Structure formats: structure tokens, C-alpha cells
Amino acid sequence: MFSVLSYGRLVARAVLGGLSQTDSRDYSLVTASCGFGKDFRKGILKKGTCYGDDACFVARHRSADVLGVADGVGGWRDYGVDPSQFSGTLMRTCERLVKEGRFIPSNPVGILTTSYCELLQNKVPLLGSSTACIIVLDRTSHRLHTANLGDSGFLVVRGGEVVHRSDEQQHYFNTPFQLSIAPPEAEGDILSDSPDAADSTTFDVQLGDIILTATDGLFDNMPDYMILQELKKLKNSNYESIQQTARSIAEQAHELAYDPTYMSPFAQFACDNGLNVRGGKPDDITVLLSIVAEYTD
């Protein structure tokens, strides 16, 4: 039978042992990007650059690394509106808010909400619609906080397996949740969702975890097993290696998008909804590939 003193010593050892295993290092994301617009041009991430109607950003703050993707709704082109303007401005505004420190790492929906509100308050309305996905890595807590509105999304890969992922949000087939700004006379006719409708998650990450964030142009053309095969080529957290793998993933998705005989995830989803569809889905593709690494200032 344990004495009170012996029991106390065991508890103390357990607590001290647990504390000694706590990782006190700050984490960061090493991120590279690649993408394609439907006009077949490809490139690497530059400030203000969009891949077709897609847009993205990567921003660093002392408390967190933040990144995001957005997919402008192409249907606005029928009304003489450039869809990339809405998605691009939304992402640039998110980037600025992060760099100014106007955000809380545990609340990525707040970044999206503030950015969207700024667009709404423009003297000259910026018409358009866009999906959006925001990823925040809190350096100290090692937690990944996410907000996903629509059918862009992310995967977290550990040990070659998907351990966490976003949920796609669709009103109905091929009609994702989206932020919108419509002219006053059309406000009731344009689909528009609140930033608060975004699916939010929190997930503890580990050093070496891979985070892939992308627009639907990737996920509609590459199933998970193909993405995982490409990620096996990623051997370290060196930026050049990450960039090469991001490019490889984007290139393969781009090729599959124009294969008329390929049964793509999009075609399978269409068949599940009673449509006779085969082939890839030509679309803009944006890929942000990140590795969780130890933070170095």
C-alpha cells in the first residue's frame, strides 16, 4: 500500500516527466506555391499574382504564419466583371491584415470577415464572388486554425497519410458556398454566404507535417492517393524541394484536367448526381504546399 508521500512523489515525477517532453520551440510554415490559369500560363507566387481567377497569399507575423486561397466565380464574366478582381482583392486584404497584426491566430474566420467587410465598404463596389480558405499556424501553441468557405480546401499529411482535412461546402452540385458582392438591383438573385458560415477547425500539428492548401482545380482533378504519391517525392523542408513538389502536383492536375477519358473526382461526383460526365475538369489551379518546421527568425 502506497503512503501519501510515495504517491505524491509518483505524481511529481509524472508531472515533471510530462513537462520535460513539452516542445517549447516555436513552429513555422515553409511554403511554396505553383498554379495554372485556364490560359495555360504557369508561375510561382509573387505578390498580387493570380492564377486565372484564383488568388492566394502567404503572410508571416511574429505570432503566426497565415496563408489562404480563393477561387473567383467565373460566371461573373458573363456580366462584364473580371472574377479575379474579387478573389485577388480579398486575398490581398487578408494579407495586409495579417502583416498589420490585425488578427487573432485562433480566429481565421475573423480575418475573412474583416477582409470581406472592407470590400463591402468600398466607395466603388467591387462586384464578384469567391470561395475562400484561410490557414493559421499559431507558432507557440503548435495549433493549426482553419476556416474554409466553399470547395477550396486543405489536407494535413503525416507519415504518408491524410490525418486532417477540410470539408467541402456545397449548396448543390457544382455550386459552392461563396462570398459575394452584387449590384443593388441583383442582391436577391446572387448567391451569397456569410463568412461565419465557413467551416472552422483546430488541429495540433507536429514538426514535419505537410499541409497542402488548394483551390478546387486541384481536388476536382486529383484524388488523395495521387496527391500522396507526389508528396512522397518531398524529402525535406528545403524551400526548393517544396517548390519542386508543388510544381509537380500542379502540373499533373493540369494535365489530367484536359484528359477526356480520365474519370476525375469531379466526373465521379457528377455521375453521383445523375450526370453522364467523364474526363477532367479544366479549371484554374492553385497549390500552396507547406511543411511545419522549427521557427527561425
C-alpha distance (Angstrom), angle and dihedral (degrees) to the residues before:
residue distance angle dihedral
M1 . . .
F2 3.80 . .
S3 3.77 119.0 .
V4 3.79 117.9 -132.8
L5 3.81 88.5 -109.2
S6 3.81 93.5 52.0
Y7 3.79 91.4 47.9
G8 3.80 89.8 50.1
R9 3.79 91.0 52.6
L10 3.80 91.6 51.4
V11 3.79 91.7 50.6
A12 3.82 90.8 48.2
R13 3.81 91.3 51.4
A14 3.79 91.4 49.0
V15 3.80 92.5 50.0
L16 3.80 93.6 45.9
G17 3.78 90.4 46.5
G18 3.77 90.7 52.7
L19 3.79 91.9 48.7
S20 3.77 92.3 50.1
Q21 3.81 89.9 56.3
T22 3.80 94.0 51.6
D23 3.80 111.3 111.6
S24 3.79 106.3 -128.1
R25 3.80 94.0 -179.1
D26 3.79 120.5 111.0
Y27 3.81 116.2 -118.8
S28 3.78 130.7 -142.9
L29 3.78 139.9 -179.9
V30 3.78 122.3 -112.5
T31 3.80 101.8 -156.1
A32 3.79 136.2 -175.5
S33 3.78 129.8 174.6
C34 3.75 142.4 -156.4
G35 3.76 133.0 174.5
F36 3.76 149.7 163.4
G37 3.76 132.7 -141.1
K38 3.75 120.3 -149.6
D39 3.79 86.9 -103.1
F40 3.83 86.6 71.9
R41 3.79 96.2 -116.9
K42 3.78 115.6 135.3
G43 3.76 133.6 -167.2
I44 3.76 148.9 149.4
L45 3.76 126.0 -95.5
K46 3.78 116.5 -70.5
K47 3.77 127.3 166.0
G48 3.77 109.9 -80.6
T49 3.80 94.2 5.8
C50 3.79 119.7 142.1
Y51 3.77 127.0 -167.4
G52 3.78 99.1 -136.3
D53 3.81 106.3 -58.3
D54 3.83 91.2 -18.0
A55 3.79 121.9 96.6
C56 3.79 135.2 -173.6
F57 3.77 143.7 176.8
V58 3.80 140.1 -163.9
A59 3.81 118.0 -159.5
R60 3.79 134.6 175.0
H61 3.80 127.9 -151.8
R62 3.78 128.6 173.2
S63 3.83 90.2 -106.6
A64 3.79 100.8 40.2
D65 3.78 150.7 -0.2
V66 3.79 113.3 -121.0
L67 3.77 131.6 -171.2
G68 3.76 137.1 167.5
V69 3.78 147.3 179.6
A70 3.79 131.1 -154.1
D71 3.78 132.9 -173.0
G72 3.79 116.8 -150.6
V73 3.80 114.1 -140.6
G74 3.79 106.5 -111.1
G75 3.80 95.2 -153.1
W76 3.80 90.3 81.0
R77 3.79 88.6 73.1
D78 3.82 87.8 74.3
Y79 3.82 87.0 65.2
G80 3.79 95.5 48.7
V81 3.82 93.9 -98.7
D82 3.82 122.3 131.3
P83 3.85 103.6 -130.6
S84 3.82 92.5 -156.6
Q85 3.80 91.7 65.4
F86 3.80 93.2 67.2
S87 3.81 97.0 43.9
G88 3.80 92.5 41.6
T89 3.80 94.6 49.5
L90 3.81 91.2 45.6
M91 3.81 92.0 54.6
R92 3.81 94.7 42.6
T93 3.79 89.4 52.0
C94 3.81 91.2 50.2
E95 3.80 89.4 50.0
R96 3.80 92.3 51.5
L97 3.80 92.8 48.5
V98 3.80 90.4 53.6
K99 3.80 94.4 47.6
E100 3.81 89.5 49.5
G101 3.80 90.3 51.1
R102 3.79 92.6 -119.4
F103 3.78 95.7 141.9
I104 3.80 144.0 73.2
P105 3.83 112.9 -126.9
S106 3.80 92.8 -138.6
N107 3.82 92.0 53.7
P108 3.82 112.3 60.3
V109 3.81 89.4 157.4
G110 3.80 85.8 65.2
I111 3.81 90.7 59.0
L112 3.79 90.1 51.7
T113 3.80 92.9 45.2
T114 3.81 94.9 50.1
S115 3.79 92.1 46.3
Y116 3.80 92.8 49.0
C117 3.81 91.7 47.3
E118 3.80 90.0 53.5
L119 3.79 89.3 54.2
L120 3.80 90.5 49.8
Q121 3.80 90.6 52.6
N122 3.79 95.7 53.9
K123 3.80 111.8 124.1
V124 3.78 88.6 -134.7
P125 3.83 107.7 47.2
L126 3.78 114.5 -120.3
L127 3.78 101.2 -144.1
G128 3.78 120.9 -153.0
S129 3.79 146.8 77.4
S130 3.77 135.6 -110.3
T131 3.77 144.9 174.3
A132 3.80 115.9 -130.9
C133 3.80 140.7 -162.5
I134 3.82 122.8 -171.4
I135 3.82 124.2 -169.3
V136 3.83 122.6 -168.6
L137 3.80 125.1 -174.3
D138 3.81 111.7 -161.6
R139 3.79 103.3 -146.3
T140 3.79 98.1 -150.2
S141 3.82 103.0 37.3
H142 3.84 92.6 40.4
R143 3.80 88.6 -135.9
L144 3.77 125.6 142.3
H145 3.80 112.7 -143.0
T146 3.79 116.8 -167.0
A147 3.78 141.1 -176.1
N148 3.78 120.8 -170.8
L149 3.80 125.3 -177.3
G150 3.80 114.6 -177.8
D151 3.79 130.9 -15.4
S152 3.78 103.0 -35.0
G153 3.78 110.4 95.3
F154 3.78 152.1 144.2
L155 3.81 144.9 -107.5
V156 3.80 128.7 -149.4
V157 3.81 111.3 -151.5
R158 3.81 124.7 -165.8
G159 3.78 125.8 171.6
G160 3.79 91.1 -4.6
E161 3.81 93.9 -55.9
V162 3.80 134.3 101.0
V163 3.81 105.0 -112.0
H164 3.80 98.9 170.5
R165 3.79 136.0 13.0
S166 3.77 143.8 168.3
D167 3.79 124.3 -99.6
E168 3.79 117.2 -121.9
Q169 3.80 115.4 -123.3
Q170 3.80 116.9 -148.6
H171 3.79 130.7 166.1
Y172 3.79 87.0 -159.3
F173 3.80 136.8 -32.7
N174 3.81 112.5 -30.1
T175 3.82 91.7 -8.6
P176 3.80 108.7 107.5
F177 3.79 128.9 -172.0
Q178 3.80 108.5 -88.9
L179 3.77 145.7 175.4
S180 3.80 111.6 -118.4
I181 3.77 143.3 -177.2
A182 3.79 113.7 -164.9
P183 3.80 132.2 179.3
P184 3.82 111.6 -93.0
E185 3.80 93.3 -107.4
A186 3.82 91.4 55.8
E187 3.81 102.1 38.8
G188 3.78 93.6 110.0
D189 3.79 93.0 48.5
I190 3.83 100.0 50.0
L191 3.78 120.1 82.3
S192 3.80 109.7 -119.6
D193 3.79 132.1 170.1
S194 3.78 131.0 -167.4
P195 3.83 120.1 -112.2
D196 3.81 85.4 -122.9
A197 3.81 87.8 67.7
A198 3.81 89.3 68.9
D199 3.78 115.8 116.6
S200 3.81 107.5 -113.6
T201 3.81 127.3 -160.5
T202 3.80 139.4 170.3
F203 3.80 121.9 -152.1
D204 3.81 133.7 174.4
V205 3.80 111.6 -124.9
Q206 3.78 132.4 -159.6
L207 3.78 133.4 -147.5
G208 3.79 108.7 -82.0
D209 3.82 95.5 27.1
I210 3.80 112.6 142.2
I211 3.80 119.1 -137.7
L212 3.79 118.7 -166.0
T213 3.80 116.0 -169.9
A214 3.79 119.1 -177.0
T215 3.76 148.7 150.6
D216 3.78 121.7 -105.2
G217 3.80 91.0 -93.1
L218 3.80 86.1 79.9
F219 3.80 100.8 40.1
D220 3.83 93.4 43.9
N221 3.80 90.0 57.6
M222 3.82 106.4 32.0
P223 3.81 125.0 50.4
D224 3.78 119.3 -147.5
Y225 3.80 95.5 -97.8
M226 3.83 91.6 58.3
I227 3.79 91.5 48.0
L228 3.81 90.7 49.7
Q229 3.81 90.7 50.7
E230 3.79 89.9 55.7
L231 3.80 92.3 45.9
K232 3.81 89.8 57.9
K233 3.80 86.1 71.9
L234 3.80 89.2 64.6
K235 3.80 105.2 95.6
N236 3.82 103.9 168.3
S237 3.81 145.0 2.7
N238 3.81 93.6 -96.5
Y239 3.81 109.6 133.5
E240 3.80 93.6 -130.8
S241 3.81 91.2 54.2
I242 3.80 91.5 48.7
Q243 3.80 91.0 48.0
Q244 3.80 92.0 50.7
T245 3.81 91.9 50.4
A246 3.81 92.8 46.3
R247 3.79 89.0 52.2
S248 3.81 91.6 48.0
I249 3.81 91.6 52.4
A250 3.80 93.7 46.7
E251 3.81 92.4 47.1
Q252 3.79 93.3 51.0
A253 3.81 92.1 48.2
H254 3.79 89.5 48.6
E255 3.81 92.6 51.8
L256 3.82 92.7 47.3
A257 3.81 91.1 49.0
Y258 3.81 89.6 67.5
D259 3.82 97.7 41.8
P260 3.84 106.3 109.7
T261 3.81 94.3 -164.4
Y262 3.81 98.3 47.8
M263 3.81 117.7 106.7
S264 3.78 96.8 -137.3
P265 3.82 125.3 -170.3
F266 3.82 86.6 -106.2
A267 3.80 92.3 52.7
Q268 3.79 90.5 48.0
F269 3.80 90.6 50.3
A270 3.82 89.4 49.5
C271 3.80 91.0 51.3
D272 3.80 89.3 49.9
N273 3.80 86.3 57.1
G274 3.80 93.9 52.0
L275 3.81 98.6 -95.8
N276 3.80 123.1 129.1
V277 3.79 99.4 -133.0
R278 3.78 132.7 149.7
G279 3.78 133.7 171.9
G280 3.76 136.0 44.5
K281 3.78 124.8 -53.4
P282 3.83 113.6 -112.3
D283 3.77 105.2 -138.7
D284 3.77 144.7 133.4
I285 3.81 110.6 -77.5
T286 3.80 127.1 -153.9
V287 3.80 122.9 178.0
L288 3.81 126.0 -175.3
L289 3.80 111.4 -174.3
S290 3.81 118.6 -167.8
I291 3.80 137.5 177.9
V292 3.79 123.0 -158.8
A293 3.80 106.7 -122.9
E294 3.79 138.7 164.3
Y295 3.80 110.2 -78.7
T296 3.80 117.0 -108.5
D297 3.78 117.6 -176.5
